[in-house]
């Protein structure tokens, strides 16, 4: 059962990612991105990263995806056909993408990866919280400042000048 | 399911699809979606190496930082895209190529 759901999540992720980059309708791309992000959250669950999976659902699906859909709605006249868009130079792009994926796969299968055994933790939230407030306190504070600055900048940029 | 390589292959496929999207899409928002795919592929790698390197939580912290950076990037990018649309009436990056009207 676990095996089946694992391969289901993997195929859901990859297939909807294909739709994201190939669909002619922007809104279909955004909907496919929803399933891709959901599948990636599922992959995190299989990797025992429960907190990251939750954050992925909250921030990516609840935040970034909504922003993207708002962006699509605000930059297109919904009733017009401008919502569709075609890809350009698919041949060259596809060739480069296939070359990339074969190159990376070759490197992955040839490298003797370091592998350490581990037992499944009950939850990772406590460890993540401890690390964030001890070893990674400075990056944590820096990134909160960066987020604040980026959000203020975004609000300032999108305001109408008067 | 208990193989590191499976996750790395999935991440490689997602990364290549993201690169393909960034290269071939004309719409600015669709390009942004390609960037999100690339970031997700990197995140899968971080968490997978963390899991198979003896459940080292440091990888989770990096994934968390990447998610925060993606949120900041999406907010700023969409603000810029909406401004471009207001000024040039298009967000196809090959048409909106002038720095100044």
Interface residues (C-beta under 8 A of the other chain):
Chain A: X2 X3 X6 X10 X13 X14 X17 X18 X20 X21 X26 X29 X30 X33 X36 X37 X40 X43 X44 X46 X47 X48 X49 X51 X52 X55 X56 X59 X60 X63 X64 X67 X68 X70 X71 X72 X74 X75 X85 X86 X87 X88 X89 X90 X92 X93 X94 X96 X97 X98 X100 X101 X104 X105 X108 X109 X113 X114 X115 X116 X117 X118 X119 X121 X124 X127 X128 X131 X132 X135 X136 X139 X143 X146 X147 X150 X151 X153 X154 X155 X157 X158
Chain B: X1 X4 X5 X6 X7 X8 X9 X10 X12 X13 X14 X15 X16 X17 X18 X19 X20 X21 X23 X24 X25 X26 X27 X28 X29 X30 X32 X33 X34 X36 X37 X40 X43 X44 X47 X48 X50 X51 X52 X53 X54 X55 X57 X58 X60 X61 X63 X64 X65 X67 X68 X69 X70 X71 X72 X73 X74 X75 X76 X78 X79 X80 X81 X82 X83 X85 X91 X92 X94
